[in-house]
Each structure stands twice: as structure tokens, then as C-alpha cells.
Amino acid sequence: MDATAQAQPNIALVKYWGKRDTRLNLPVTGSLSITLDALWTRTRVEFDALLRHDELRLNGAEDPATLARASACLDLLRRRAGTALRARIDTRNNFPTAAGLASSASGFAALVVAADAALGLGLDRRTLSMLARQGSGSAARSLFGGFVGMAAGQRDDGADAVAQPLLDAAAWPLAVVVAVTSDRRKHVGSGAGMERSRRTSPFYPAWLDSAAADLAAAQRAVQARDFAALAELSEHNCLKMHAVMQSSRPPLLYWNGATVDCMQRIRALREDAGEQVFFTVDAGAQVKAVCTPDAAPRVAAALAELSGVEQVLSSRLGEGARLLDDSE
Ligand code: PMV
């Protein structure tokens, strides 16, 4: 009873920042993301009658905090399978964990796909997306590839708070260049940060009021493959989310100096050098530059020369979470 799955992180262009239910991870607003291909999580899940507790190794080391979240997610699948079997989870990321690169998104997407197969459940993608969401809100989106929309949903049980594919990766090939400016774990996780913003930011109501319009505009830009419109909307939505974070009490300031330098450099590349590129930043210090594939090497070179940029990763858009053969 074992299976191995791979999932890639996704990067939101219209962000999710606020929950209407913290237990079920129900978002207050919808979101829109792109799934990467070069960064991955690979997770093997093995149910074993001899185990008394779930066990987890993340990049080879025990990790109690991740184990607790993974166990709670596995409980949802165990309940559906009618089993109490415990599991051994072996998970690896080929990129920094918990530093704003969405490792929880790829992590929970890979976990539900592997556990579903190991238990022989055969759940559909929509259900897997719903289960991944309960592990981490953004994980619901990594079930799908390319451009993905996530619905806020209206039901209290969260059955309609699921992701759905909007456009295949191949239908609008884009690239993402990630400038890693810190490999430290973020000081406040996204769940606690969202709750703080909801309770204390004076800008939070405005954030919610404008979310549906941002989402609709981004969806139109994606359907029309309108890069300029998507760039303007994504940068606006990103900085609006950070305005909410920064106006929370105590403030959530995820940036460092290099984060700001990267954002300025990306704007200059677009406005002065005419490159098709825009930035987005999540709950961490890394900057993601979204660009056309031909611009990616020049964007990567420009970001790599900034002081404080420790590493530059390049990716195209990729597929949703999937099972791997044992040989992979
Ligand atoms: O899914 P979480 O709890 O890691 O929250 C994700 C929050 C952001 O990355 C900042 C925005 C988003 O929509 O991915």
C-alpha cells in the first residue's frame, strides 16, 4: 500500500489572503495562479499495519510540525477509506522550504494524490483539490497545471471551494524566474498572518471589496493572452495584498532590501527596456518574475547581479499533481 506523487508549487497572480473558515481553510475570495514545472515536491506514502503513529521525513529529516499537518490531512483520506492504518511519509523538495516558495502548496497536493492511490480510493480531481485545500489553501490549485482558478465557494462545508483549470500551460507558454533573497523560514506563517490582517488591518475591507473585480479582470487577461493587462493587474493585486499585510498590527513585513530592489529592477526592465515581465511576491522575501520565455534569460541575469539575491531559479509553466512510477 504505497504510492509516490509529484506536485509543483503554484504562484498566485490574484492572491488569497483571508479565510472565512480557519478549520476548513475556506478562502474569503477567489484566486488565480500559475503552476510551475521546475520546482517540485516528491512524496511517497506507505500505509503500514505495523506502524502505531504516522512518520514523516522532510528532505531526510524528521519534522514534527509538518508531520502534525500531514497527519490531519491523511485523516481525511483514512476516513473516506474506512481505515485507521498509519503511514510513513517521505517527502522531498528541490527548493527552499517555507520561505515563500509555496512548498505547502506542492506538499499537500503531492500528499493527497499519493495517499489516494496508496489507499486505492480513486477520488476525482475536484475532491482531491478540496482535500488538499484543507491542508493548505493554496494547495488546492496545485492539483492542476497551467493557469488555475480557485473559487471562494459559498457552502459552509467547503465542497465548492475548489480549484479548476483555466488554460493549459501550452496554450500560453510563460516563464517564471524566482529570485531567492533569503532561505530562512518566514517569521509568521500565512495562516496566522491572514488572521492578523483580518482582525487588524484597516485596509482589509477594501481588499475584500475589490477582489471579485481583480479576479474577473485577470481571467479576461488570461483568456485573451493579454500580457500587459495581466502584468498591470498582478502587480496591483500583489502590492495591495502587501499593503494589507504591512498595515496589520503588529505589521507583517515579509520583504527585505533585495526584495524591493528586484521589484524595481523588474519594473525598469519592462518600462525602460521593453521586456515582457512583471513581478509578484507572496508571504516571504522571494520575488517571482513572470515573463515570456525569450525574456527569461535576460531577466534571470538582471536579477542575479543584484546584491542580496542568493539564487535565481527559472521555470516554465507545468502540469498538475500526478503519480510517479517507482523508477522516477
Ligand atoms: O495556502 P497558504 O496558507 O500557504 O496561503 C497562501 C498565501 C499567499 O501565498 C500569500 C497567496 C496565495 O494565494 O498563494
Residues whose N, C-alpha, C, O or C-beta is under 5 A from the ligand:
A	BS01	PMV	A12 V14 K15 Y16 S31 S104 S136 G137 S138 A139 S190 G191 D282 A283
